[in-house]
């Protein structure tokens, strides 16, 4: 069956064009990057900050808009309040950076998508290595722990639901509320610049 546009492609030409067009995404800063074959030089903090500030947490099921960017900033702020190293604080800020290129997928769905998890792990590794070099097992344990800690308090606040045993009191005072996208984007970049000495 021919396309309704009247333009006729043979199957192989059409498929190759679809592959070419689908190989990359165009980022906010106009970089054409491949999420499946990421290169460090294509990763830019301005793209990460912008995309995460606009990306909704919990797949949009919280009663108000709350972004992945805000979540990352709060994780970073909690690491700072606990006196963790700059490396841990930066890891917390960047721990969801791959979602700027792949989108946020809820944990139950992600568990059923081994291809996505592999792509996410590869991309996140490239991002961490670009900004932090190699991470130790202890560093990874700490940022994952804070990720889960903020997850607990976010769901308790927004949904009145305790997803796990209470991980202990927060040392920081995150504000779980909607804020202008541009504010989150700027806060994200400010934290990054502070932690990287820029």
N, CA, C and O of each residue as an XYZ file, in Angstrom:
792
protein
N       0.843     -1.191      0.000
C       0.000      0.000      0.000
C       0.885      1.250      0.000
O       1.770      1.378      0.846
N       0.654      2.171     -0.940
C       1.477      3.365     -1.058
C       1.078      4.403     -0.011
O      -0.087      4.476      0.379
N       2.040      5.204      0.442
C       1.709      6.285      1.380
C       0.688      7.230      0.795
O       0.657      7.433     -0.419
N      -0.139      7.806      1.623
C      -1.202      8.704      1.164
C      -0.657      9.996      0.563
O      -1.372     10.697     -0.152
N       0.591     10.311      0.846
C       1.172     11.549      0.324
C       1.391     11.486     -1.180
O       1.587     12.513     -1.830
N       1.357     10.282     -1.726
C       1.626     10.135     -3.155
C       3.103      9.922     -3.428
O       3.474      9.600     -4.557
N       3.972     10.095     -2.407
C       5.399      9.835     -2.582
C       5.616      8.347     -2.401
O       5.202      7.765     -1.398
N       6.261      7.740     -3.370
C       6.425      6.292     -3.334
C       7.867      5.929     -2.999
O       8.793      6.312     -3.715
N       8.052      5.192     -1.913
C       9.361      4.689     -1.534
C       9.337      3.175     -1.683
O       8.318      2.537     -1.418
N      10.452      2.603     -2.104
C      10.489      1.151     -1.950
C      10.814      0.868     -0.491
O      11.298      1.751      0.217
N      10.555     -0.345     -0.038
C      10.653     -0.652      1.382
C      12.036     -0.365      1.956
O      12.134      0.198      3.046
N      13.092     -0.729      1.266
C      14.432     -0.556      1.817
C      14.808      0.915      1.931
O      15.428      1.311      2.919
N      14.448      1.741      0.942
C      14.743      3.168      0.991
C      14.005      3.828      2.152
O      14.580      4.638      2.879
N      12.743      3.483      2.321
C      11.936      4.063      3.387
C      12.502      3.682      4.755
O      12.593      4.517      5.655
N      12.883      2.404      4.899
C      13.403      1.921      6.167
C      14.730      2.601      6.499
O      14.949      2.996      7.645
N      15.608      2.742      5.526
C      16.900      3.390      5.754
C      16.712      4.856      6.151
O      17.433      5.355      7.015
N      15.751      5.555      5.531
C      15.484      6.949      5.871
C      14.940      7.056      7.296
O      15.318      7.957      8.044
N      14.059      6.141      7.661
C      13.529      6.132      9.019
C      14.643      5.897     10.044
O      14.671      6.535     11.097
N      15.557      4.982      9.729
C      16.670      4.721     10.626
C      17.564      5.948     10.757
O      17.993      6.295     11.857
N      17.846      6.610      9.622
C      18.709      7.785      9.646
C      18.083      8.893     10.477
O      18.760      9.516     11.296
N      16.803      9.139     10.274
C      16.124     10.204     10.995
C      15.958      9.864     12.476
O      15.947     10.763     13.317
N      15.828      8.588     12.800
C      15.586      8.190     14.177
C      16.844      7.909     14.975
O      16.751      7.556     16.150
N      18.008      8.052     14.380
C      19.255      7.694     15.056
C      19.659      8.716     16.111
O      20.347      8.374     17.073
N      19.238      9.966     15.940
C      19.656     11.035     16.840
C      18.451     11.840     17.322
O      17.380     11.824     16.715
N      18.664     12.539     18.429
C      17.703     13.541     18.861
C      18.377     14.897     18.745
O      19.604     14.990     18.764
N      17.582     15.942     18.627
C      18.113     17.301     18.638
C      17.875     17.876     20.019
O      16.734     17.976     20.468
N      18.937     18.249     20.685
C      18.827     18.745     22.052
C      18.501     20.238     22.064
O      18.480     20.896     21.024
N      18.251     20.744     23.244
C      17.943     22.159     23.448
C      19.027     23.066     22.872
O      18.725     24.123     22.318
N      20.290     22.654     23.002
C      21.402     23.468     22.479
C      21.739     23.128     21.026
O      22.777     23.538     20.507
N      20.851     22.375     20.381
C      20.960     22.030     18.955
C      22.053     21.007     18.648
O      22.577     20.962     17.535
N      22.389     20.195     19.636
C      23.300     19.083     19.398
C      22.492     17.912     18.865
O      21.407     17.623     19.370
N      23.009     17.239     17.852
C      22.389     16.012     17.360
C      23.148     14.853     18.001
O      24.287     14.559     17.638
N      22.494     14.209     18.954
C      23.176     13.142     19.691
C      22.370     11.853     19.645
O      21.144     11.861     19.541
N      23.094     10.756     19.727
C      22.470      9.434     19.712
C      22.386      8.898     21.137
O      23.420      8.595     21.731
N      21.192      8.773     21.700
C      21.078      8.228     23.052
C      21.565      6.782     23.158
O      21.980      6.345     24.231
N      21.516      6.048     22.059
C      21.945      4.646     22.096
C      23.455      4.494     21.910
O      24.032      3.469     22.273
N      24.093      5.528     21.339
C      25.549      5.512     21.173
C      26.107      6.863     21.611
O      26.633      7.618     20.792
N      25.991      7.164     22.900
C      26.340      8.508     23.388
C      27.843      8.781     23.357
O      28.663      7.898     23.610
N      28.173     10.029     23.040
C      29.563     10.490     23.070
C      29.657     11.611     24.106
O      28.767     12.456     24.211
N      30.735     11.600     24.856
C      30.900     12.587     25.927
C      30.809     14.012     25.405
O      30.268     14.888     26.080
N      31.336     14.252     24.206
C      31.331     15.620     23.672
C      29.932     16.114     23.326
O      29.727     17.316     23.157
N      28.966     15.201     23.219
C      27.590     15.603     22.916
C      26.772     15.911     24.166
O      25.663     16.438     24.070
N      27.312     15.587     25.327
C      26.614     15.814     26.589
C      26.890     17.237     27.055
O      28.047     17.631     27.200
N      25.840     18.003     27.288
C      25.993     19.387     27.749
C      25.084     19.633     28.948
O      23.925     19.220     28.970
N      25.639     20.315     29.939
C      24.873     20.544     31.160
C      23.663     21.432     30.899
O      22.643     21.283     31.570
N      23.751     22.353     29.938
C      22.598     23.209     29.648
C      21.427     22.395     29.097
O      20.268     22.728     29.348
N      21.726     21.322     28.344
C      20.656     20.457     27.837
C      20.023     19.659     28.970
O      18.802     19.512     29.038
N      20.872     19.148     29.854
C      20.382     18.363     30.982
C      19.510     19.223     31.897
O      18.409     18.819     32.271
N      20.006     20.406     32.253
C      19.258     21.289     33.152
C      17.918     21.695     32.547
O      16.897     21.708     33.235
N      17.928     22.025     31.262
C      16.701     22.468     30.610
C      15.668     21.331     30.541
O      14.512     21.510     30.925
N      16.096     20.174     30.052
C      15.156     19.061     29.868
C      14.593     18.572     31.194
O      13.392     18.329     31.302
N      15.449     18.425     32.210
C      14.967     17.911     33.495
C      14.034     18.890     34.200
O      13.169     18.475     34.972
N      14.202     20.186     33.940
C      13.307     21.168     34.562
C      11.891     21.073     34.001
O      10.929     21.473     34.655
N      11.770     20.542     32.788
C      10.472     20.425     32.131
C       9.861     19.021     32.242
O       8.721     18.797     31.834
N      10.625     18.092     32.794
C      10.194     16.694     32.832
C       9.493     16.387     34.142
O      10.056     16.591     35.218
N       8.275     15.903     34.054
C       7.465     15.666     35.243
C       7.893     14.389     35.960
O       8.217     13.381     35.332
N       7.885     14.456     37.267
C       8.214     13.304     38.115
C       6.963     12.449     38.299
O       5.842     12.947     38.195
N       7.159     11.158     38.573
C       6.070     10.206     38.861
C       5.110     10.056     37.683
O       3.935      9.738     37.870
N       5.609     10.284     36.478
C       4.810     10.113     35.264
C       3.548     10.969     35.263
O       2.558     10.625     34.617
N       3.589     12.098     35.998
C       2.457     13.022     36.010
C       1.365     12.689     37.000
O       0.289     13.284     36.946
N       1.611     11.747     37.912
C       0.549     11.322     38.831
C       0.553     12.043     40.172
O      -0.334     11.815     40.994
N       1.522     12.897     40.404
C       1.438     13.748     41.589
C       0.333     14.778     41.360
O       0.021     15.090     40.210
N      -0.259     15.308     42.413
C      -1.379     16.246     42.231
C      -0.972     17.593     41.655
O      -1.840     18.374     41.265
N       0.312     17.887     41.591
C       0.773     19.124     40.966
C       2.109     18.845     40.288
O       2.764     17.837     40.552
N       2.495     19.764     39.407
C       3.745     19.563     38.671
C       4.945     19.642     39.603
O       5.096     20.585     40.380
N       5.782     18.638     39.504
C       7.036     18.566     40.260
C       8.030     17.869     39.343
O       7.781     16.750     38.893
N       9.146     18.515     39.065
C      10.017     18.035     37.991
C      11.134     17.120     38.471
O      11.495     17.103     39.648
N      11.666     16.363     37.522
C      12.842     15.541     37.764
C      14.012     16.440     38.168
O      14.833     16.070     39.008
N      14.077     17.623     37.558
C      15.127     18.573     37.920
C      15.071     18.961     39.389
O      16.102     19.021     40.059
N      13.866     19.226     39.893
C      13.710     19.567     41.314
C      14.156     18.399     42.198
O      14.838     18.594     43.204
N      13.767     17.200     41.812
C      14.169     16.003     42.555
C      15.694     15.911     42.642
O      16.239     15.656     43.716
N      16.381     16.116     41.520
C      17.843     16.024     41.500
C      18.485     17.109     42.362
O      19.459     16.859     43.072
N      17.931     18.301     42.290
C      18.438     19.411     43.120
C      18.258     19.086     44.601
O      19.155     19.345     45.402
N      17.110     18.524     44.972
C      16.864     18.174     46.371
C      17.794     17.050     46.844
O      18.245     17.053     47.990
N      18.074     16.095     45.961
C      19.041     15.041     46.306
C      20.407     15.656     46.567
O      21.082     15.308     47.536
N      20.804     16.566     45.702
C      22.081     17.263     45.843
C      22.113     18.086     47.128
O      23.109     18.069     47.852
N      21.037     18.798     47.412
C      20.948     19.604     48.620
C      21.030     18.765     49.883
O      21.621     19.183     50.878
N      20.435     17.580     49.839
C      20.499     16.683     50.995
C      21.926     16.172     51.196
O      22.392     16.063     52.331
N      22.618     15.860     50.105
C      24.021     15.431     50.205
C      24.871     16.552     50.806
O      25.760     16.306     51.621
N      24.582     17.781     50.391
C      25.302     18.943     50.924
C      25.030     19.103     52.428
O      25.951     19.333     53.211
N      23.769     18.979     52.815
C      23.393     19.145     54.225
C      24.028     18.076     55.106
O      24.295     18.315     56.283
N      24.269     16.906     54.540
C      24.892     15.818     55.304
C      26.417     15.925     55.329
O      27.094     15.124     55.972
N      26.941     16.914     54.628
C      28.384     17.096     54.612
C      29.116     16.126     53.711
O      30.315     15.905     53.882
N      28.410     15.544     52.752
C      29.059     14.634     51.813
C      29.981     15.422     50.883
O      29.849     16.638     50.744
N      30.897     14.726     50.263
C      31.873     15.366     49.378
C      31.197     16.024     48.183
O      30.046     15.734     47.856
N      31.938     16.913     47.546
C      31.428     17.547     46.319
C      31.131     16.503     45.253
O      30.185     16.655     44.481
N      31.926     15.456     45.207
C      31.690     14.392     44.213
C      30.327     13.729     44.437
O      29.598     13.477     43.478
N      29.984     13.450     45.680
C      28.680     12.834     45.964
C      27.562     13.817     45.643
O      26.543     13.434     45.069
N      27.747     15.075     46.010
C      26.733     16.084     45.696
C      26.511     16.171     44.189
O      25.372     16.241     43.726
N      27.602     16.167     43.429
C      27.482     16.251     41.966
C      26.851     14.987     41.401
O      26.048     15.058     40.471
N      27.205     13.836     41.951
C      26.584     12.579     41.512
C      25.083     12.620     41.753
O      24.306     12.162     40.915
N      24.667     13.167     42.900
C      23.235     13.297     43.191
C      22.554     14.228     42.196
O      21.442     13.955     41.745
N      23.220     15.325     41.856
C      22.648     16.264     40.885
C      22.485     15.603     39.522
O      21.510     15.858     38.815
N      23.442     14.755     39.155
C      23.477     14.167     37.813
C      22.839     12.778     37.713
O      22.793     12.205     36.624
N      22.349     12.229     38.819
C      21.976     10.813     38.804
C      20.829     10.478     37.852
O      20.701      9.325     37.442
N      20.007     11.433     37.496
C      18.933     11.198     36.521
C      19.204     11.906     35.192
O      18.290     12.081     34.387
N      20.442     12.311     34.961
C      20.755     13.091     33.758
C      20.470     12.329     32.469
O      20.150     12.943     31.451
N      20.579     11.018     32.495
C      20.277     10.242     31.287
C      18.834     10.439     30.836
O      18.524     10.306     29.653
N      17.948     10.761     31.791
C      16.538     10.961     31.453
C      16.321     12.207     30.610
O      15.283     12.341     29.961
N      17.285     13.120     30.610
C      17.190     14.290     29.729
C      17.207     13.876     28.269
O      16.738     14.615     27.403
N      17.743     12.700     27.995
C      17.846     12.202     26.624
C      16.926     11.009     26.360
O      16.617     10.712     25.206
N      16.487     10.326     27.418
C      15.685      9.108     27.253
C      14.256      9.241     27.747
O      13.403      8.438     27.368
N      13.967     10.239     28.590
C      12.677     10.425     29.273
C      12.655      9.603     30.552
O      13.400      8.634     30.701
N      11.794     10.005     31.462
C      11.652      9.333     32.747
C      10.623      8.212     32.596
O       9.521      8.435     32.095
N      10.986      7.031     33.025
C      10.075      5.887     33.000
C       9.938      5.372     34.424
O      10.939      5.214     35.123
N       8.731      5.112     34.856
C       8.511      4.666     36.231
C       9.195      3.322     36.488
O       9.355      2.511     35.576
N       9.591      3.104     37.727
C      10.359      1.913     38.085
C       9.672      0.596     37.713
O      10.340     -0.300     37.197
N       8.353      0.441     37.957
C       7.720     -0.832     37.594
C       7.786     -1.118     36.094
O       7.950     -2.268     35.687
N       7.658     -0.080     35.276
C       7.732     -0.264     33.823
C       9.177     -0.533     33.403
O       9.445     -1.404     32.576
N      10.095      0.226     33.986
C      11.514      0.088     33.640
C      12.009     -1.339     33.870
O      12.842     -1.843     33.116
N      11.488     -1.992     34.924
C      11.894     -3.367     35.227
C      11.558     -4.336     34.098
O      12.185     -5.387     33.963
N      10.564     -3.973     33.289
C      10.129     -4.841     32.186
C      10.812     -4.487     30.866
O      10.502     -5.080     29.833
N      11.726     -3.541     30.891
C      12.360     -3.065     29.659
C      13.883     -3.211     29.743
O      14.585     -2.229     29.980
N      14.394     -4.427     29.551
C      15.844     -4.622     29.672
C      16.648     -3.794     28.673
O      17.752     -3.351     28.989
N      16.110     -3.582     27.476
C      16.807     -2.769     26.483
C      16.942     -1.323     26.931
O      17.987     -0.699     26.747
N      15.876     -0.796     27.520
C      15.927      0.577     28.050
C      16.937      0.675     29.181
O      17.735      1.610     29.230
N      16.902     -0.296     30.094
C      17.815     -0.259     31.244
C      19.270     -0.300     30.796
O      20.122      0.371     31.378
N      19.550     -1.081     29.772
C      20.913     -1.161     29.253
C      21.339      0.176     28.635
O      22.450      0.652     28.867
N      20.436      0.773     27.843
C      20.730      2.064     27.226
C      20.910      3.139     28.291
O      21.819      3.964     28.195
N      20.054      3.132     29.300
C      20.137      4.106     30.381
C      21.454      3.971     31.131
O      22.102      4.973     31.431
N      21.855      2.735     31.438
C      23.101      2.504     32.164
C      24.309      2.986     31.365
O      25.225      3.596     31.918
N      24.305      2.709     30.061
C      25.404      3.150     29.196
C      25.493      4.668     29.162
O      26.574      5.237     29.321
N      24.360      5.319     28.956
C      24.332      6.782     28.871
C      24.697      7.423     30.201
O      25.451      8.395     30.238
N      24.165      6.881     31.298
C      24.473      7.448     32.606
C      25.955      7.293     32.932
O      26.549      8.173     33.555
N      26.554      6.182     32.516
C      27.986      5.971     32.728
C      28.801      7.010     31.971
O      29.771      7.546     32.507
N      28.417      7.299     30.725
C      29.114      8.315     29.936
C      29.025      9.680     30.630
O      30.006     10.421     30.684
N      27.852      9.998     31.152
C      27.654     11.291     31.833
C      28.493     11.365     33.109
O      29.192     12.352     33.338
N      28.422     10.325     33.936
C      29.215     10.318     35.168
C      30.706     10.424     34.858
O      31.424     11.187     35.504
N      31.168      9.664     33.876
C      32.601      9.697     33.544
C      33.023     11.058     33.031
O      34.132     11.510     33.319
N      32.156     11.721     32.274
C      32.508     13.044     31.754
C      32.746     14.031     32.889
O      33.698     14.811     32.847
N      31.895     14.001     33.891
C      31.952     15.014     34.943
C      32.604     14.549     36.247
O      33.009     15.373     37.067
N      32.704     13.224     36.438
C      33.227     12.714     37.709
C      34.343     11.690     37.563
O      34.973     11.327     38.556
N      34.602     11.220     36.354
C      35.544     10.116     36.198
C      34.914      8.831     36.713
O      33.691      8.690     36.707
N      35.730      7.907     37.152
C      35.211      6.637     37.675
C      34.666      6.842     39.086
O      35.252      7.559     39.897
N      33.538      6.202     39.357
C      32.931      6.295     40.688
C      33.169      4.999     41.456
O      33.144      3.906     40.891
N      33.401      5.150     42.754
C      33.596      3.973     43.595
C      32.243      3.361     43.943
O      31.202      3.990     43.757
N      32.267      2.133     44.447
C      31.036      1.467     44.879
C      30.389      2.244     46.023
O      29.163      2.334     46.100
N      31.198      2.798     46.899
C      30.658      3.559     48.030
C      29.979      4.840     47.546
O      28.921      5.208     48.058
N      30.569      5.512     46.578
C      29.953      6.716     46.026
C      28.611      6.381     45.382
O      27.628      7.102     45.554
N      28.588      5.290     44.649
C      27.328      4.876     44.017
C      26.293      4.513     45.072
O      25.120      4.856     44.931
N      26.712      3.827     46.119
C      25.777      3.464     47.193
C      25.160      4.705     47.822
O      23.962      4.734     48.105
N      25.977      5.728     48.040
C      25.482      6.930     48.706
C      24.486      7.698     47.851
O      23.456      8.134     48.364
N      24.764      7.879     46.543
C      23.796      8.636     45.747
C      22.507      7.849     45.561
O      21.423      8.430     45.518
N      22.619      6.536     45.451
C      21.399      5.719     45.334
C      20.564      5.792     46.615
O      19.335      5.844     46.569
N      21.245      5.794     47.742
C      20.553      5.907     49.026
C      19.787      7.226     49.115
O      18.640      7.248     49.562
N      20.412      8.321     48.694
C      19.736      9.620     48.743
C      18.609      9.705     47.719
O      17.591     10.348     47.975
N      18.776      9.070     46.575
C      17.703      9.009     45.581
C      16.462      8.363     46.203
O      15.353      8.878     46.061
N      16.651      7.251     46.881
C      15.529      6.568     47.525
C      14.962      7.365     48.695
O      13.756      7.345     48.941
N      15.832      8.062     49.410
C      15.367      8.896     50.526
C      14.429      9.988     50.029
O      13.359     10.201     50.599
N      14.833     10.682     48.960
C      13.955     11.725     48.408
C      12.689     11.133     47.815
O      11.621     11.737     47.907
N      12.793      9.966     47.211
C      11.604      9.284     46.682
C      10.602      9.048     47.811
O       9.405      9.283     47.643
N      11.085      8.592     48.942
C      10.211      8.340     50.096
C       9.471      9.616     50.504
O       8.249      9.610     50.658
N      10.211     10.697     50.676
C       9.593     11.939     51.162
C       8.698     12.596     50.110
O       7.709     13.243     50.454
N       9.036     12.436     48.854
C       8.179     12.980     47.790
C       6.827     12.282     47.779
O       5.792     12.943     47.702
N       6.821     10.962     47.856
C       5.557     10.223     47.838
C       4.771     10.436     49.120
O       3.541     10.477     49.099
N       5.465     10.570     50.216
C       4.772     10.847     51.472
C       4.086     12.212     51.387
O       2.943     12.359     51.819
N       4.770     13.198     50.840
C       4.228     14.556     50.742
C       3.089     14.631     49.726
O       2.000     15.113     50.040
N       3.340     14.159     48.525
C       2.357     14.343     47.455
C       1.200     13.353     47.510
O       0.069     13.701     47.174
N       1.479     12.113     47.934
C       0.476     11.059     47.827
C       0.033     10.506     49.179
O      -0.914      9.722     49.246
N       0.718     10.911     50.268
C       0.399     10.347     51.568
C       0.685      8.862     51.622
O       0.020      8.119     52.344
N       1.681      8.425     50.855
C       2.001      7.005     50.734
C       3.457      6.773     51.128
O       4.359      7.468     50.661
N       3.667      5.792     51.988
C       5.021      5.455     52.414
C       5.465      4.230     51.622
O       4.984      3.120     51.850
N       6.389      4.448     50.688
C       6.782      3.385     49.765
C       7.696      2.357     50.397
O       7.836      1.246     49.884
N       8.314      2.715     51.499
C       9.298      1.844     52.132
C       9.408      2.245     53.600
O       8.736      3.170     54.058
N      10.244      1.551     54.309
C      10.510      1.943     55.693
C      11.171      3.316     55.684
O      11.995      3.605     54.816
N      10.815      4.156     56.643
C      11.342      5.525     56.695
C      12.862      5.498     56.740
O      13.447      4.856     57.613
N      13.509      6.195     55.801
C      14.976      6.174     55.740
C      15.650      7.105     56.741
O      16.871      7.260     56.703
N      14.889      7.724     57.632
C      15.458      8.670     58.584
C      15.130     10.099     58.182
O      14.688     10.349     57.061
N      15.344     11.022     59.089
C      14.980     12.414     58.832
C      15.913     13.056     57.823
O      17.099     12.738     57.740
N      15.330     13.976     57.058
C      16.132     14.775     56.133
C      16.939     15.807     56.918
O      16.475     16.357     57.917
N      18.135     16.048     56.451
C      18.963     17.101     57.040
C      18.710     18.442     56.341
O      18.977     19.504     56.903
N      18.199     18.381     55.123
C      17.878     19.583     54.352
C      16.395     19.891     54.492
O      15.663     19.165     55.165
N      15.956     20.970     53.853
C      14.542     21.355     53.904
C      14.005     21.576     52.488
O      13.741     22.711     52.092
N      13.844     20.493     51.731
C      13.362     20.658     50.355
C      11.923     21.166     50.319
O      11.108     20.822     51.175
N      11.630     21.980     49.327
C      10.271     22.478     49.128
C       9.658     21.681     47.985
O      10.039     21.838     46.825
N       8.702     20.824     48.334
C       8.035     20.000     47.334
C       6.841     20.769     46.782
O       5.710     20.590     47.235
N       7.100     21.614     45.812
C       6.047     22.438     45.246
C       6.400     22.761     43.804
O       7.546     22.598     43.386
N       5.431     23.208     43.063
C       5.665     23.629     41.686
C       6.444     24.936     41.686
O       6.123     25.864     42.428
N       7.471     24.997     40.847
C       8.189     26.251     40.675
C       8.376     26.496     39.181
O       8.343     25.546     38.399
N       8.568     27.731     38.774
C       8.745     28.018     37.348
C       9.890     27.204     36.745
O      10.934     27.021     37.371
N       9.679     26.722     35.530
C      10.686     25.896     34.867
C      12.044     26.586     34.844
O      13.070     25.963     35.119
N      12.045     27.881     34.514
C      13.296     28.624     34.381
C      14.045     28.702     35.707
O      15.275     28.740     35.727
N      13.307     28.727     36.811
C      13.938     28.769     38.129
C      14.655     27.449     38.407
O      15.801     27.441     38.856
N      13.981     26.343     38.139
C      14.606     25.033     38.329
C      15.837     24.887     37.442
O      16.885     24.419     37.888
N      15.700     25.291     36.188
C      16.818     25.195     35.247
C      18.023     25.990     35.755
O      19.150     25.498     35.722
N      17.786     27.209     36.219
C      18.878     28.044     36.712
C      19.470     27.489     37.998
O      20.688     27.509     38.174
N      18.626     26.991     38.902
C      19.123     26.393     40.144
C      19.991     25.176     39.865
O      21.019     24.970     40.511
N      19.568     24.379     38.902
C      20.332     23.185     38.527
C      21.717     23.596     38.023
O      22.731     23.034     38.435
N      21.741     24.574     37.136
C      23.016     25.020     36.583
C      23.886     25.694     37.638
O      25.110     25.565     37.608
N      23.271     26.404     38.561
C      24.024     27.060     39.635
C      24.696     26.036     40.541
O      25.857     26.199     40.917
N      23.964     24.979     40.890
C      24.555     23.914     41.696
C      25.726     23.283     40.946
O      26.789     23.049     41.521
N      25.523     23.013     39.674
C      26.580     22.392     38.870
C      27.830     23.273     38.843
O      28.942     22.795     39.066
N      27.635     24.558     38.570
C      28.784     25.471     38.482
C      29.505     25.592     39.825
O      30.733     25.667     39.873
N      28.739     25.612     40.908
C      29.337     25.699     42.243
C      30.178     24.457     42.549
O      31.288     24.553     43.072
N      29.626     23.299     42.215
C      30.309     22.040     42.539
C      31.514     21.781     41.630
O      32.459     21.094     42.017
N      31.466     22.335     40.427
C      32.575     22.141     39.484
C      33.563     23.317     39.509
O      34.547     23.320     38.770
N      33.299     24.304     40.352
C      34.196     25.439     40.464
C      34.232     26.307     39.242
O      35.273     26.867     38.899
N      33.063     26.429     38.555
C      33.004     27.231     37.331
C      32.353     28.583     37.588
O      32.220     29.389     36.667
